Amino acid sequence: MSYRAPVEEISYFLKTSTSLPELMAQGVVDLSFDVVDAVLDEAGKFAGSVVAPFDRVADKQGCTIKDGAVTTPEGMRAAYEAWTEAGWCGVAAEEEFGGQNLPTSVTSALTEFWNAASPAFGICGVLTLGAIEALTAHGAPQLQHIFLPKMVAGTWTGTMNLTEPQAGSDLAALRSKAVKQADGTYRIFGTKIFITYGEHDIAENIVHLVLARLPDAPAGTRGISLFVVPKFLVNEDGSLGAHNDVVCAGIEHKLGLHGSPTCTMTFGEKGEGAIGYLVGEENRGLACMFTMMNNARLAVGVQGVAVAERATQRAFAYAKDRKQGKAPGVEGSAPIIAHPDVKRMLLTMRAETDAARALCLKTADALDRSRLLPDPIARAAALAEASLLTPVAKAFSTDAGIEVSSLGIQVHGGMGYVEETGAAQHLRDARIFAIYEGTNGIQAIDLVTRKLTQEGGDVVNALIADYRETAEEVSALNAPDFGHAGPRLAEAVDALGRATRVMLDRVADEPAKALAAATPYLRLYARAAGGAFLARTALAAYAERAGGATDPRLAARIAVARFFAENLAVEAKGLEEAVTGGAGGVLEAEAVLAIG
Amino acid sequence: MSYRAPVEEISYFLKTSTSLPELMAQGVVDLSFDVVDAVLDEAGKFAGSVVAPFDRVADKQGCTIKDGAVTTPEGMRAAYEAWTEAGWCGVAAEEEFGGQNLPTSVTSALTEFWNAASPAFGICGVLTLGAIEALTAHGAPQLQHIFLPKMVAGTWTGTMNLTEPQAGSDLAALRSKAVKQADGTYRIFGTKIFITYGEHDIAENIVHLVLARLPDAPAGTRGISLFVVPKFLVNEDGSLGAHNDVVCAGIEHKLGLHGSPTCTMTFGEKGEGAIGYLVGEENRGLACMFTMMNNARLAVGVQGVAVAERATQRAFAYAKDRKQGKAPGVEGSAPIIAHPDVKRMLLTMRAETDAARALCLKTADALDRSRLLPDPIARAAALAEASLLTPVAKAFSTDAGIEVSSLGIQVHGGMGYVEETGAAQHLRDARIFAIYEGTNGIQAIDLVTRKLTQEGGDVVNALIADYRETAEEVSALNAPDFGHAGPRLAEAVDALGRATRVMLDRVADEPAKALAAATPYLRLYARAAGGAFLARTALAAYAERAGGATDPRLAARIAVARFFAENLAVEAKGLEEAVTGGAGGVLEAEAVLAIG
């Protein structure tokens, strides 16, 4: 099935539900929506026609390794080269290094397109961009000069080397070593696992960003430094030199993302260590890596949206084509989309996907404001908002990716279980998004322990007040098209408000209870915020219809917001109960935990 | 990781929460719990030591086909032979044909063990048993005499041939033909797809039960007849004769269950048709097949429990072993089971698994009463109860299989995404259970349109009253160990009561709305009933503890029931809202459905 990038949907959302129009009007974003639409359109076409077609082949063939060299599936290199030649790699980077400095709300849309077309392809660009951002923010000018232009062009790709066998979520436990040399460079020794695109055959060089410890570094996370370790060393004239002492020792056999190599990387196995260059200050590596990780977390949320969108499109196409059984008003055998229970599945897929996208784009928008607004106080407020929304966007969207792709299999019936259909691959691919770049449990803990407490709770409470306003506007409209969306949303927002108060108290007084309720709290947040965001877009659509516009997409946006409020946001009550009344049962279940 | 069959758990449930003790006391079940425990124990050991070890290999190797012959993975045949030699195939069958006629509550436990050890192995026995049941209930004595002893012994396996490319959920659309011969046999022509163990190398013969139409049959489901079509014809002396004209034309490349061949079967391709024997009456085949399907539906629910149990055991073992981060009260690096968010995941897995098992065993128990109670009125009531619980047990347990195995991956972090770990296989295997033997959507529709309406709603209302009584007993106890489980359960049961009244009205007056709310209704039912069943067992455990018993399993049962009530049954409110207020938004979303 072909992939159709949701260009109109995203364009509409950017116009009605983000600050992009305002940023354009203020002149801090030097773009018009004509240009934005043209970019989205071009990218959508590229994703559908160049990237999407080889995704199934990539899944089937997978990657292979021989003598440390990794071969990616047929077509991957050609697609990657076409993609970089078209200039897509550098859209988010600074113009100084050859990038286009597009707003994150726009580049997030592009990230969605590449990853919907093929997540095994798209993840490579996500990591390169993360490395670009870390170097842009923390690299010395000389390092930037050597590496950034090539990375922005996509000629060289980037990686994040964090995880070690004993150090996954707990980076404090990492052991890779870095030894300073007389010439100011470092020698790196150690083994890193789960390194996406750690080795491949699609670009000239690979720029590894590696966390390691200096010999005299303090224990824990305050003794970690960040280094650039290129696969091939770079000569003074910019040409490639010797192969650095970094080797791919193996690739993983994974549930999905078969087209993307997941590598075990060994540094300094041959003896003298891999040559590395310090990024930022010694022992401050984790702070530098966090620059990369926060943006990567949003990008992984977008991957969840991407696969959910692809699965949703596939399920709709199948449900319109497949005939089975009778339905009221349909002669003969009915397309299964006519059956109410199938409608419910499809609407759930569409509503979850759109809510996840809204969460990601609102996060991206807050990031844009935090970077671009002229007023420093407004920038700080936007940054606090982005910080709070990032874990919600990451965790909810990746959970949605799993749930929606699983529902997509269900819509296909028995055919969904047969790999050739393509529906099953989406679930296999999506399953990692909830794990990498900080598991969703860690996102929930981050939200509760570090983000809610910003400004003593003022940040979260202001956002909740904003969601409440949206719910009240829907209620005040009293329009049949919205059904009971207004009151249902208001209930969800109120539940979030009450749960937030409880959690703020707990973070101070009963931290274990806060942790035990973090996951349902994050989901509750997403139910209320996602519902409010969809409703905000639907209110814009309603106003346009009231003004005489007849595009059927307007009615569809209202129906999706209504469905979400009436069928999904209603989870809020139960989630509130789990947050406020469920933590005790988690912490007092030692007998169960002992037995298993 | 080795599999440990939950023998004590199931034995405790059978003793405290089913009518098995009463049936034993009445003498209609000629067993003691000593015998039952010994059977469970033996089966558990066999599953853990003989079946489980080859499951990963079977997944990796999969099945192959060459010239119509299917080769199953290494070890499958040996395990199957050992299993039949130990007599496990016929435990549920009538003694007359060599079976042991054990109660369904006990044989369901055994089905769980085989399928937890290896669902690709276990499903073969499920299908053979289904075929045995159909022949036992509807076959002519001569057919029974030829086929049943061999099938009960497991020397011959059974299949269900229903699905055709154009006839999946809609059996009315099936086209396979059957032509009566002068000798009373029939000639069968047609193609069937998705036939589990349609061809294999683990037993001497394969007994296909095939749905087909006679030339003059009425259209739709009233024109379908059921036939026995053996792979090898059977000579008068019981020895095997010529190969029948039934051929495996291909096997599917599936998401999971790689060890189990899923076949396309062609009947009568060579010209004269496959020789078949009528089961039951002409044109009444669907009724006969339903005998098989209802029991198979429960067995598939049990498959969901089985994989959930296996995934849960694996996750607990990993979480106790894997060290990462700090936790209060733990020196150095803590096992991840010490982290509250991980505790929540593990408790969710355990509680969902136990609730699913309780639903399946309560269904099995109702089936036993429907067959064994002396009083015909009591038997009819038990049958109505079993009919109502079957779709709930099937759909909820298979959804739980998916959710729990997905959580199992999450507990493993990045390792969960690597196939060698084994966690990912559970999700791949479990994903089909929600689809085959009637999709979960069809189960929900069956529940709402055919089962709720039994006796004008009296059946369901009596069951709800029973669940309410359990909730009230928990509340009345006012025991700290139960936390707020009593009120939370009572709320869930009340929500179910209200939603049931709405649905009963709708089935009569607004059928489309009933269908549009069927899936959340089924889930609501399972939340209330599952919570009540776990609480019933926990009340028994509480009483034993009050009497001085100290087995830590008793405390664990209470903690699981509490966790379920406080964290999962609380979903009930939102589900009620989706049932009562969400259907309109499903049916008035044509704009969304048109666009996709």
HADDOCK unambig.tbl for C-alpha pairs under 7 A between the chains (distance, minus, plus):
assign (segid A and resid 170 and name CA) (segid B and resid 324 and name CA) 5.70 0.50 0.50
assign (segid A and resid 170 and name CA) (segid B and resid 325 and name CA) 5.25 0.50 0.50
assign (segid A and resid 252 and name CA) (segid B and resid 418 and name CA) 6.46 0.50 0.50
assign (segid A and resid 253 and name CA) (segid B and resid 418 and name CA) 5.83 0.50 0.50
assign (segid A and resid 253 and name CA) (segid B and resid 419 and name CA) 5.92 0.50 0.50
assign (segid A and resid 254 and name CA) (segid B and resid 417 and name CA) 5.64 0.50 0.50
assign (segid A and resid 254 and name CA) (segid B and resid 418 and name CA) 4.49 0.50 0.50
assign (segid A and resid 254 and name CA) (segid B and resid 419 and name CA) 5.32 0.50 0.50
assign (segid A and resid 255 and name CA) (segid B and resid 417 and name CA) 5.57 0.50 0.50
assign (segid A and resid 255 and name CA) (segid B and resid 418 and name CA) 6.25 0.50 0.50
assign (segid A and resid 255 and name CA) (segid B and resid 419 and name CA) 5.90 0.50 0.50
assign (segid A and resid 255 and name CA) (segid B and resid 424 and name CA) 6.39 0.50 0.50
assign (segid A and resid 313 and name CA) (segid B and resid 596 and name CA) 6.40 0.50 0.50
assign (segid A and resid 316 and name CA) (segid B and resid 596 and name CA) 5.63 0.50 0.50
assign (segid A and resid 324 and name CA) (segid B and resid 170 and name CA) 5.67 0.50 0.50
assign (segid A and resid 325 and name CA) (segid B and resid 170 and name CA) 5.23 0.50 0.50
assign (segid A and resid 340 and name CA) (segid B and resid 512 and name CA) 6.73 0.50 0.50
assign (segid A and resid 340 and name CA) (segid B and resid 515 and name CA) 5.83 0.50 0.50
assign (segid A and resid 340 and name CA) (segid B and resid 516 and name CA) 4.69 0.50 0.50
assign (segid A and resid 340 and name CA) (segid B and resid 587 and name CA) 6.97 0.50 0.50
assign (segid A and resid 341 and name CA) (segid B and resid 441 and name CA) 6.33 0.50 0.50
assign (segid A and resid 341 and name CA) (segid B and resid 515 and name CA) 6.20 0.50 0.50
assign (segid A and resid 341 and name CA) (segid B and resid 516 and name CA) 5.24 0.50 0.50
assign (segid A and resid 343 and name CA) (segid B and resid 586 and name CA) 6.52 0.50 0.50
assign (segid A and resid 344 and name CA) (segid B and resid 516 and name CA) 6.61 0.50 0.50
assign (segid A and resid 344 and name CA) (segid B and resid 586 and name CA) 5.85 0.50 0.50
assign (segid A and resid 410 and name CA) (segid B and resid 435 and name CA) 6.60 0.50 0.50
assign (segid A and resid 413 and name CA) (segid B and resid 435 and name CA) 5.80 0.50 0.50
assign (segid A and resid 414 and name CA) (segid B and resid 435 and name CA) 6.34 0.50 0.50
assign (segid A and resid 414 and name CA) (segid B and resid 436 and name CA) 6.93 0.50 0.50
assign (segid A and resid 417 and name CA) (segid B and resid 254 and name CA) 5.64 0.50 0.50
assign (segid A and resid 417 and name CA) (segid B and resid 255 and name CA) 5.57 0.50 0.50
assign (segid A and resid 417 and name CA) (segid B and resid 432 and name CA) 6.46 0.50 0.50
assign (segid A and resid 418 and name CA) (segid B and resid 252 and name CA) 6.43 0.50 0.50
assign (segid A and resid 418 and name CA) (segid B and resid 253 and name CA) 5.81 0.50 0.50
assign (segid A and resid 418 and name CA) (segid B and resid 254 and name CA) 4.48 0.50 0.50
assign (segid A and resid 418 and name CA) (segid B and resid 255 and name CA) 6.26 0.50 0.50
assign (segid A and resid 419 and name CA) (segid B and resid 253 and name CA) 5.92 0.50 0.50
assign (segid A and resid 419 and name CA) (segid B and resid 254 and name CA) 5.33 0.50 0.50
assign (segid A and resid 419 and name CA) (segid B and resid 255 and name CA) 5.89 0.50 0.50
assign (segid A and resid 424 and name CA) (segid B and resid 255 and name CA) 6.38 0.50 0.50
assign (segid A and resid 432 and name CA) (segid B and resid 417 and name CA) 6.45 0.50 0.50
assign (segid A and resid 435 and name CA) (segid B and resid 410 and name CA) 6.63 0.50 0.50
assign (segid A and resid 435 and name CA) (segid B and resid 413 and name CA) 5.78 0.50 0.50
assign (segid A and resid 435 and name CA) (segid B and resid 414 and name CA) 6.31 0.50 0.50
assign (segid A and resid 436 and name CA) (segid B and resid 414 and name CA) 6.90 0.50 0.50
assign (segid A and resid 441 and name CA) (segid B and resid 341 and name CA) 6.33 0.50 0.50
assign (segid A and resid 512 and name CA) (segid B and resid 340 and name CA) 6.72 0.50 0.50
assign (segid A and resid 515 and name CA) (segid B and resid 340 and name CA) 5.83 0.50 0.50
assign (segid A and resid 515 and name CA) (segid B and resid 341 and name CA) 6.20 0.50 0.50
assign (segid A and resid 516 and name CA) (segid B and resid 340 and name CA) 4.69 0.50 0.50
assign (segid A and resid 516 and name CA) (segid B and resid 341 and name CA) 5.26 0.50 0.50
assign (segid A and resid 516 and name CA) (segid B and resid 344 and name CA) 6.61 0.50 0.50
assign (segid A and resid 552 and name CA) (segid B and resid 591 and name CA) 6.21 0.50 0.50
assign (segid A and resid 555 and name CA) (segid B and resid 591 and name CA) 6.12 0.50 0.50
assign (segid A and resid 556 and name CA) (segid B and resid 591 and name CA) 4.80 0.50 0.50
assign (segid A and resid 556 and name CA) (segid B and resid 592 and name CA) 4.60 0.50 0.50
assign (segid A and resid 559 and name CA) (segid B and resid 585 and name CA) 6.94 0.50 0.50
assign (segid A and resid 559 and name CA) (segid B and resid 589 and name CA) 5.55 0.50 0.50
assign (segid A and resid 559 and name CA) (segid B and resid 592 and name CA) 6.86 0.50 0.50
assign (segid A and resid 562 and name CA) (segid B and resid 585 and name CA) 6.48 0.50 0.50
assign (segid A and resid 563 and name CA) (segid B and resid 585 and name CA) 5.24 0.50 0.50
assign (segid A and resid 563 and name CA) (segid B and resid 586 and name CA) 6.78 0.50 0.50
assign (segid A and resid 566 and name CA) (segid B and resid 578 and name CA) 6.22 0.50 0.50
assign (segid A and resid 566 and name CA) (segid B and resid 581 and name CA) 6.46 0.50 0.50
assign (segid A and resid 566 and name CA) (segid B and resid 582 and name CA) 5.12 0.50 0.50
assign (segid A and resid 567 and name CA) (segid B and resid 578 and name CA) 4.69 0.50 0.50
assign (segid A and resid 567 and name CA) (segid B and resid 582 and name CA) 5.25 0.50 0.50
assign (segid A and resid 570 and name CA) (segid B and resid 574 and name CA) 4.70 0.50 0.50
assign (segid A and resid 570 and name CA) (segid B and resid 577 and name CA) 6.56 0.50 0.50
assign (segid A and resid 571 and name CA) (segid B and resid 571 and name CA) 6.55 0.50 0.50
assign (segid A and resid 571 and name CA) (segid B and resid 574 and name CA) 4.60 0.50 0.50
assign (segid A and resid 573 and name CA) (segid B and resid 573 and name CA) 6.69 0.50 0.50
assign (segid A and resid 573 and name CA) (segid B and resid 574 and name CA) 6.28 0.50 0.50
assign (segid A and resid 574 and name CA) (segid B and resid 570 and name CA) 4.70 0.50 0.50
assign (segid A and resid 574 and name CA) (segid B and resid 571 and name CA) 4.60 0.50 0.50
assign (segid A and resid 574 and name CA) (segid B and resid 573 and name CA) 6.30 0.50 0.50
assign (segid A and resid 574 and name CA) (segid B and resid 574 and name CA) 6.29 0.50 0.50
assign (segid A and resid 577 and name CA) (segid B and resid 570 and name CA) 6.54 0.50 0.50
assign (segid A and resid 578 and name CA) (segid B and resid 566 and name CA) 6.23 0.50 0.50
assign (segid A and resid 578 and name CA) (segid B and resid 567 and name CA) 4.70 0.50 0.50
assign (segid A and resid 581 and name CA) (segid B and resid 566 and name CA) 6.44 0.50 0.50
assign (segid A and resid 582 and name CA) (segid B and resid 566 and name CA) 5.11 0.50 0.50
assign (segid A and resid 582 and name CA) (segid B and resid 567 and name CA) 5.23 0.50 0.50
assign (segid A and resid 585 and name CA) (segid B and resid 559 and name CA) 6.96 0.50 0.50
assign (segid A and resid 585 and name CA) (segid B and resid 562 and name CA) 6.49 0.50 0.50
assign (segid A and resid 585 and name CA) (segid B and resid 563 and name CA) 5.24 0.50 0.50
assign (segid A and resid 586 and name CA) (segid B and resid 343 and name CA) 6.51 0.50 0.50
assign (segid A and resid 586 and name CA) (segid B and resid 344 and name CA) 5.84 0.50 0.50
assign (segid A and resid 586 and name CA) (segid B and resid 563 and name CA) 6.78 0.50 0.50
assign (segid A and resid 587 and name CA) (segid B and resid 340 and name CA) 6.97 0.50 0.50
assign (segid A and resid 589 and name CA) (segid B and resid 559 and name CA) 5.54 0.50 0.50
assign (segid A and resid 591 and name CA) (segid B and resid 552 and name CA) 6.22 0.50 0.50
assign (segid A and resid 591 and name CA) (segid B and resid 555 and name CA) 6.14 0.50 0.50
assign (segid A and resid 591 and name CA) (segid B and resid 556 and name CA) 4.80 0.50 0.50
assign (segid A and resid 592 and name CA) (segid B and resid 556 and name CA) 4.59 0.50 0.50
assign (segid A and resid 592 and name CA) (segid B and resid 559 and name CA) 6.86 0.50 0.50
assign (segid A and resid 596 and name CA) (segid B and resid 313 and name CA) 6.40 0.50 0.50
assign (segid A and resid 596 and name CA) (segid B and resid 316 and name CA) 5.63 0.50 0.50
